């Protein structure tokens, strides 16, 4: 059995209520809610794979409004004791998901302005979200393979939250289609 994970119900609106071979988990937005909900799920049940779907803001102009496999996750909203952005005092700076794909920068706030993008982009990410790093860290701690698939909902610039609200349903359709392709469900 696989665990299908999303932060918000809106990201799963195009998915059938029952997806053969998958159980569903909606964690709520942000790193803490994501980490706690996924930890509880993995403590209760053994899964062969975690499959995360959701939306992301594109901070790399070369990334179109499409669906992307995530290859690594970093955090953009942490600093170490030396003040280095993207470095945590005790967690790894980068978690590789053992797949080819885009690097995503995770933080506990919705990125929606050019100034924030200017700080995050040099860290090496092409996308931003609010949960992937936490999901990846928990999956690694439990030894469960994880696959993260993100649909670009906005450009993480001014007005991004309005763009997200307008795009989330279409993103859900794209994500559902990708899951059908990958898992024949």
Secondary structure by P-SEA (a helix, b strand, c coil): cbbbbbcccccccccccccccbbbbbbcccaaaaaaaaaaaaaaccccbbbbbbbbbbcccccccbbbbbcbbbbccccccccccccccccccccccccbbbbbbbcccccccaaaaaaccccccccccccaaaaaaaaaaacbbbbbbbbbccccccaaaaaaaacaaaaaaaaaaaaaaaccc
